[in-house]
Amino acid sequence: MTDTATPRNDAHARGKLVVLMITAFMDMVGILMVVPLLPFYAQDLNGSGYVSRALAALHMSGDGAVVSLLIATFAIVQLVSAPIWGRVSDRFGRRPAMMIGLGGSALAYLVFAYAPTLDWLFLSRIVQGAGGGTVGVIQAYVADSTRPEDRAKALGWLSAATNAGVALGPVIGGGAMHFLGRSGPGLSAALMSCITMLFAFHYLTESHDAAAVKAAGKVVRKSSEAVMRVVSHGAEPASRLIWIYAITMGSFQAMSTTLALFLAWRFGVTASTIGFFFTYIGTISVITRAFVLGKMVDRFGEARLSRLGMVLLACGLGGMPLAPNIPMLAVAVALVPLGTAFTFPCVTGLLSRVVASHERGLYMGVQQTFGGIARVAGPLYFGWAYDHLGPRVPFLTAAVVVLLTITLGLNMESYVKPTERQAA
């Protein structure tokens, strides 16, 4: 099932990748214009006294429960919709799926801007989650538009662009709140989505010939069938890669969930200084994905580099709770974004090469579903472990799990054709 298709020429591929990067960047800016403000909006509406019967019990349980459920609602809808969007993109094309997803995001932001009650705020998160399920579609777009051996580095550039959007979005959202009032961030994000739609509609050309696939008699399996195959046929290369992605993604949540608590307990880091750590992590991540990943892929290949990435991720997660001082902690923390930068793009690039091209969007979506489940389950365990087993346990557990997961990636090279550069 290895994919051997290549784009028409390198210049065409680079041009399409730039358009995809700009689209992903603008989309992420819109998302991050509203997400940091979500707890404050929820707190205001939860205290307003206006709530439906369906949310009455949640209303009485406190602001923390409301915010947690709002975040979980988005994640659940996103992981459910991801393989559906992927299948839609395989059957009808990547471009229509992208346009609908961006349109859904614009609608969600409008609802967010004028939400009068918690019910409407939850509705905005449901619509946003459905639109957010197109992450796998844009990854399939990248895979369609680049040579097989270049996909990992292209996906690294894509994630670097989204990380840049993560950094810029909150600043713009805060400015919109200051100058335009409560509805400003939502309206600005909706405008951003509309601009992104127009940009993508004008510059983004279709990369998947759905009509040719249909004419060839190829059938895209149902989303549920693809999900169940990952579970029932775990030894297949596509299933192994999806499990690697999900397990390492879930393990990475040990840092996202408990890092601030651990640093406060171990090194006295406060709310006013924790931002430096996340800026440090984000900077390393962007630089690695944008400028280092490509050279490493050329030298080692995706399969070997993904295993190296897992080793670095495990060492970083395991080294943080054992660091005796801030300098050693900084070294351990740096290994985590290095590890994820080498692991996730390579695993996704490999997945695009071992599945049939007519089901690429479907399997990219299935990967996001399993990753989404891990992003929900991981924090639940790590938070519990921190409270009941000790502050160091979440990180040590995650490190051991990642090391064990390396076995799933052994001999993955045999499932993809070596490129001339890798074989030299």
C-alpha positions as CSV (number, residue, x, y, z in Angstrom):
1,M,0.0,0.0,0.0
2,T,3.0,2.3,-0.1
3,D,2.3,5.5,-1.8
4,T,4.7,6.4,-4.7
5,A,2.9,9.4,-6.2
6,T,4.9,12.6,-6.6
7,P,3.7,16.1,-7.3
8,R,4.2,17.7,-10.7
9,N,7.3,19.6,-9.8
10,D,9.2,21.0,-6.8
11,A,8.3,24.6,-7.5
12,H,4.6,23.7,-7.6
13,A,4.9,21.7,-4.4
14,R,6.7,24.6,-2.6
15,G,4.1,27.1,-3.7
16,K,1.2,25.0,-2.4
17,L,3.1,24.3,0.9
18,V,3.5,28.1,1.4
19,V,-0.2,28.6,0.9
20,L,-1.0,25.8,3.3
21,M,1.3,27.2,5.9
22,I,-0.3,30.7,5.6
23,T,-3.7,29.1,5.9
24,A,-2.8,27.1,8.9
25,F,-1.1,30.1,10.5
26,M,-4.1,32.4,10.0
27,D,-6.5,29.7,11.2
28,M,-4.5,29.2,14.4
29,V,-4.3,32.9,15.1
30,G,-8.1,32.9,15.0
31,I,-8.4,30.0,17.4
32,L,-6.0,31.5,19.9
33,M,-7.7,34.9,19.8
34,V,-10.6,33.3,21.7
35,V,-9.3,30.2,23.6
36,P,-7.4,32.1,26.3
37,L,-10.5,34.2,27.0
38,L,-12.8,31.2,27.3
39,P,-12.5,30.8,31.1
40,F,-13.3,34.5,31.7
41,Y,-16.4,34.3,29.4
42,A,-17.5,31.1,31.1
43,Q,-17.1,32.7,34.6
44,D,-19.2,35.7,33.6
45,L,-22.0,33.7,32.1
46,N,-21.9,31.1,34.9
47,G,-22.4,33.9,37.4
48,S,-25.2,35.6,35.4
49,G,-27.9,33.3,36.6
50,Y,-29.1,32.6,33.0
51,V,-28.7,28.9,32.3
52,S,-30.9,26.2,30.8
53,R,-32.2,23.2,32.7
54,A,-29.7,21.0,30.9
55,L,-26.8,22.9,32.4
56,A,-28.4,23.7,35.8
57,A,-26.4,21.1,37.7
58,L,-23.2,22.2,36.0
59,H,-24.0,25.8,36.8
60,M,-24.2,24.9,40.5
61,S,-20.9,22.9,40.5
62,G,-18.6,25.9,40.0
63,D,-16.6,27.7,37.4
64,G,-13.8,25.1,37.2
65,A,-16.3,22.4,36.2
66,V,-17.8,24.7,33.5
67,V,-14.4,25.5,32.0
68,S,-13.2,21.9,32.1
69,L,-16.4,20.7,30.3
70,L,-16.1,23.5,27.7
71,I,-12.6,22.3,26.9
72,A,-13.6,18.7,26.9
73,T,-16.6,19.4,24.6
74,F,-14.3,20.8,22.0
75,A,-11.8,17.9,22.2
76,I,-14.5,15.3,22.1
77,V,-16.3,16.8,19.0
78,Q,-13.0,17.2,17.3
79,L,-11.8,13.6,17.8
80,V,-15.2,12.3,16.6
81,S,-15.4,14.5,13.5
82,A,-11.7,14.1,12.4
83,P,-12.1,10.7,10.6
84,I,-15.4,11.9,9.1
85,W,-13.8,15.0,7.6
86,G,-10.9,12.8,6.4
87,R,-13.3,10.5,4.6
88,V,-15.2,13.5,3.1
89,S,-11.9,14.9,1.8
90,D,-11.0,11.5,0.2
91,R,-14.4,11.2,-1.5
92,F,-15.0,14.8,-2.6
93,G,-11.7,16.6,-2.3
94,R,-9.5,18.3,0.3
95,R,-10.5,21.8,-0.8
96,P,-14.3,21.5,-0.1
97,A,-13.6,20.0,3.3
98,M,-11.2,22.8,4.2
99,M,-13.7,25.5,3.1
100,I,-16.5,24.0,5.2
101,G,-14.3,23.7,8.2
102,L,-13.2,27.3,8.0
103,G,-16.8,28.4,7.5
104,G,-17.8,26.4,10.6
105,S,-15.1,28.2,12.6
106,A,-16.3,31.6,11.5
107,L,-19.8,30.7,12.7
108,A,-18.5,29.4,16.0
109,Y,-16.7,32.7,16.6
110,L,-19.8,34.7,15.9
111,V,-21.7,32.6,18.4
112,F,-18.9,33.1,20.9
113,A,-18.9,36.8,20.4
114,Y,-22.6,37.2,21.3
115,A,-23.2,34.2,23.5
116,P,-25.9,35.3,26.0
117,T,-25.8,32.2,28.1
118,L,-23.7,29.1,28.8
119,D,-25.8,27.1,26.4
120,W,-24.7,29.3,23.5
121,L,-21.1,29.2,24.7
122,F,-21.2,25.4,24.6
123,L,-22.8,25.6,21.2
124,S,-19.9,27.6,19.9
125,R,-17.4,25.0,21.2
126,I,-19.3,22.2,19.5
127,V,-19.3,24.0,16.2
128,Q,-15.6,24.9,16.7
129,G,-14.7,21.3,17.5
130,A,-16.5,20.1,14.3
131,G,-14.5,22.6,12.3
132,G,-11.3,21.7,14.1
133,G,-11.6,18.2,12.9
134,T,-10.1,19.2,9.6
135,V,-6.5,19.0,11.0
136,G,-6.1,15.7,9.3
137,V,-7.4,17.1,6.1
138,I,-4.7,19.8,5.9
139,Q,-2.0,17.1,6.8
140,A,-3.3,15.0,3.9
141,Y,-3.2,18.2,1.7
142,V,0.5,18.5,2.6
143,A,1.1,14.8,1.9
144,D,-0.6,15.1,-1.5
145,S,1.5,18.1,-2.5
146,T,5.0,16.9,-1.6
147,R,7.3,14.0,-2.5
148,P,7.1,11.1,0.0
149,E,10.6,11.7,1.3
150,D,9.9,15.4,1.9
151,R,6.6,15.0,3.8
152,A,8.0,14.9,7.3
153,K,10.0,18.2,6.8
154,A,6.9,19.8,5.1
155,L,4.7,18.8,8.1
156,G,7.4,20.3,10.4
157,W,7.2,23.6,8.5
158,L,3.4,23.4,8.8
159,S,3.5,22.8,12.6
160,A,6.1,25.7,12.9
161,A,3.6,28.0,11.2
162,T,0.8,26.9,13.6
163,N,3.1,27.4,16.6
164,A,3.7,31.0,15.3
165,G,-0.1,31.4,15.2
166,V,-0.3,30.2,18.8
167,A,2.2,32.9,19.9
168,L,0.5,35.7,18.0
169,G,-3.2,34.9,18.5
170,P,-3.6,35.7,22.2
171,V,-1.9,39.1,21.7
172,I,-4.4,40.1,19.0
173,G,-7.3,38.7,21.0
174,G,-6.3,40.7,24.0
175,G,-6.0,43.9,21.8
176,A,-9.5,43.2,20.3
177,M,-10.9,42.9,23.8
178,H,-9.3,46.2,24.9
179,F,-10.4,48.3,21.9
180,L,-13.7,46.6,20.8
181,G,-15.1,45.2,24.1
182,R,-16.4,41.8,25.0
183,S,-17.6,40.8,21.5
184,G,-14.3,42.1,19.9
185,P,-12.2,38.9,20.0
186,G,-15.0,36.7,18.6
187,L,-15.8,39.1,15.8
188,S,-12.1,39.6,15.0
189,A,-11.6,35.8,14.9
190,A,-14.7,35.4,12.7
191,L,-13.2,38.0,10.3
192,M,-9.9,36.2,10.4
193,S,-11.6,33.0,9.4
194,C,-13.5,34.7,6.5
195,I,-10.2,36.2,5.3
196,T,-8.5,32.8,5.5
197,M,-11.4,31.3,3.6
198,L,-11.0,33.8,0.8
199,F,-7.3,33.4,0.7
200,A,-7.5,29.6,0.6
201,F,-10.3,29.7,-2.0
202,H,-8.3,32.0,-4.3
203,Y,-4.8,30.4,-3.9
204,L,-5.3,26.8,-2.8
205,T,-5.9,24.3,-5.6
206,E,-7.3,20.8,-5.2
207,S,-4.6,18.2,-4.5
208,H,-6.8,15.0,-4.5
209,D,-8.5,13.8,-7.7
210,A,-11.6,12.2,-6.1
211,A,-13.2,11.7,-9.5
212,A,-10.2,9.6,-10.7
213,V,-10.3,7.5,-7.6
214,K,-14.0,6.8,-8.1
215,A,-13.5,6.0,-11.8
216,A,-10.8,3.5,-10.8
217,G,-13.3,1.7,-8.6
218,K,-11.5,2.4,-5.4
219,V,-13.7,2.6,-2.3
220,V,-13.0,4.6,0.8
221,R,-14.0,2.6,3.8
222,K,-16.2,3.9,6.5
223,S,-14.6,6.0,9.3
224,S,-15.8,3.4,12.0
225,E,-14.2,0.6,10.0
226,A,-10.8,2.4,9.8
227,V,-10.9,3.1,13.6
228,M,-11.7,-0.5,14.4
229,R,-9.0,-1.8,12.1
230,V,-6.4,0.2,14.1
231,V,-7.6,-1.6,17.2
232,S,-8.1,-5.1,15.7
233,H,-5.0,-5.1,13.5
234,G,-2.4,-3.5,15.7
235,A,0.5,-5.1,13.9
236,E,-0.1,-3.4,10.6
237,P,2.3,-0.5,9.9
238,A,-0.5,2.1,9.7
239,S,-1.9,0.9,13.0
240,R,1.5,0.9,14.7
241,L,2.2,4.5,13.6
242,I,-1.2,5.7,14.8
243,W,-0.6,4.0,18.2
244,I,2.9,5.6,18.4
245,Y,1.4,9.0,17.7
246,A,-1.4,8.5,20.3
247,I,0.8,7.1,23.0
248,T,3.6,9.7,22.7
249,M,1.0,12.5,22.4
250,G,-0.6,11.3,25.6
251,S,2.8,11.0,27.4
252,F,3.7,14.5,26.3
253,Q,0.6,15.7,28.2
254,A,2.5,14.9,31.4
255,M,4.4,18.2,30.9
256,S,1.4,20.2,29.7
257,T,-0.7,19.0,32.7
258,T,1.6,19.2,35.6
259,L,4.7,21.2,34.6
260,A,3.6,24.4,36.3
261,L,2.6,22.6,39.5
262,F,5.9,20.7,39.6
263,L,8.0,23.7,38.9
264,A,6.2,25.6,41.7
265,W,6.8,22.7,44.1
266,R,10.4,21.9,43.2
267,F,11.9,25.3,42.2
268,G,9.5,27.9,43.5
269,V,8.4,29.1,40.0
270,T,5.5,31.5,40.2
271,A,2.7,32.7,37.9
272,S,4.8,35.6,36.9
273,T,7.8,33.5,35.8
274,I,6.2,30.3,34.4
275,G,5.7,32.1,31.1
276,F,9.5,32.1,30.5
277,F,9.5,28.3,30.5
278,F,6.8,28.0,27.9
279,T,8.4,30.7,25.8
280,Y,11.6,28.7,26.0
281,I,9.8,25.5,25.0
282,G,7.9,27.2,22.1
283,T,11.0,28.8,20.7
284,I,13.0,25.6,20.6
285,S,10.0,23.8,19.0
286,V,9.6,26.4,16.2
287,I,13.3,26.6,15.4
288,T,13.7,22.8,15.4
289,R,10.7,22.2,13.1
290,A,11.6,25.0,10.7
291,F,15.4,24.8,10.4
292,V,16.6,21.5,11.9
293,L,14.1,18.8,11.1
294,G,14.6,18.8,7.3
295,K,18.4,18.2,7.6
296,M,17.8,15.4,10.2
297,V,15.3,13.7,7.9
298,D,17.7,13.8,5.0
299,R,20.4,12.3,7.2
300,F,18.5,9.6,9.1
301,G,15.2,9.1,7.4
302,E,11.8,9.4,9.0
303,A,11.8,6.0,10.7
304,R,15.1,6.3,12.5
305,L,14.5,9.9,13.3
306,S,11.1,9.2,14.9
307,R,12.8,6.6,17.2
308,L,15.5,9.1,18.1
309,G,12.8,11.6,18.8
310,M,11.1,9.2,21.2
311,V,14.4,8.7,23.0
312,L,14.9,12.4,23.4
313,L,11.3,12.8,24.6
314,A,11.7,10.1,27.1
315,C,15.0,11.5,28.4
316,G,13.4,15.0,28.7
317,L,10.3,13.8,30.6
318,G,12.4,11.5,32.9
319,G,15.1,14.1,33.4
320,M,12.9,16.9,34.6
321,P,11.9,15.4,38.0
322,L,15.5,14.3,38.5
323,A,17.1,17.7,37.7
324,P,19.0,19.0,40.7
325,N,19.1,22.7,39.6
326,I,17.7,25.1,37.1
327,P,20.5,24.7,34.4
328,M,20.0,20.9,34.4
329,L,16.2,21.4,34.3
330,A,16.7,23.7,31.3
331,V,18.6,20.9,29.5
332,A,15.9,18.3,30.3
333,V,13.1,20.7,29.3
334,A,14.8,21.4,26.0
335,L,14.8,17.7,25.1
336,V,11.0,17.6,25.1
337,P,10.3,20.0,22.2
338,L,13.3,18.4,20.3
339,G,11.7,15.0,20.8
340,T,8.2,16.0,19.7
341,A,9.6,17.9,16.7
342,F,11.4,14.8,15.5
343,T,8.6,12.3,16.4
344,F,5.2,13.7,15.4
345,P,6.1,15.0,11.8
346,C,8.0,11.9,11.0
347,V,5.3,9.5,12.2
348,T,2.7,11.5,10.3
349,G,4.9,11.5,7.2
350,L,5.4,7.7,7.5
351,L,1.7,7.2,7.8
352,S,1.1,9.1,4.6
353,R,3.5,6.7,2.9
354,V,2.1,3.3,4.2
355,V,-1.6,3.9,3.5
356,A,-3.3,3.9,0.1
357,S,-3.4,7.4,-1.4
358,H,-7.2,7.2,-1.8
359,E,-7.6,6.8,2.0
360,R,-4.9,9.2,3.1
361,G,-7.3,11.8,4.5
362,L,-9.3,9.1,6.3
363,Y,-6.2,7.7,8.1
364,M,-4.9,11.2,8.9
365,G,-8.2,11.9,10.5
366,V,-8.1,8.5,12.4
367,Q,-4.7,9.5,13.7
368,Q,-6.1,12.8,15.1
369,T,-8.9,10.8,16.7
370,F,-6.5,8.5,18.6
371,G,-4.4,11.5,19.4
372,G,-7.4,13.4,20.7
373,I,-8.4,10.5,23.0
374,A,-4.8,10.6,24.3
375,R,-5.0,14.3,24.9
376,V,-8.1,13.7,27.0
377,A,-7.0,10.6,28.9
378,G,-3.4,11.7,29.5
379,P,-4.2,14.8,31.7
380,L,-6.8,12.8,33.7
381,Y,-4.2,10.2,34.7
382,F,-1.3,12.6,35.2
383,G,-3.4,15.0,37.3
384,W,-4.5,12.0,39.5
385,A,-0.9,10.7,39.7
386,Y,0.5,14.0,40.8
387,D,-2.0,14.3,43.6
388,H,-1.9,10.7,44.8
389,L,1.4,9.2,43.8
390,G,3.8,12.2,44.0
391,P,4.9,15.2,41.9
392,R,7.6,13.2,40.1
393,V,5.5,10.2,39.1
394,P,3.7,11.7,36.1
395,F,7.0,12.5,34.3
396,L,8.7,9.2,35.2
397,T,5.6,7.2,34.1
398,A,5.4,9.1,30.8
399,A,9.2,8.5,30.2
400,V,8.9,4.7,30.7
401,V,5.8,4.6,28.4
402,V,7.6,6.4,25.6
403,L,10.6,4.2,25.8
404,L,8.4,1.1,25.6
405,T,6.6,2.6,22.6
406,I,9.9,2.7,20.6
407,T,9.4,-1.0,20.0
408,L,6.3,-0.3,17.8
409,G,8.5,1.7,15.4
410,L,11.2,-1.0,14.9
411,N,11.7,-2.1,11.3
412,M,9.4,0.5,10.0
413,E,11.9,1.3,7.3
414,S,10.9,-1.9,5.5
415,Y,7.4,-0.6,4.8
416,V,8.6,2.5,2.8
417,K,10.8,2.7,-0.3
418,P,14.2,4.3,0.5
419,T,14.9,7.6,-1.3
420,E,18.1,8.2,-3.3
421,R,19.4,10.5,-0.5
422,Q,18.7,8.0,2.2
423,A,20.1,5.0,0.2
424,A,23.4,6.9,-0.6
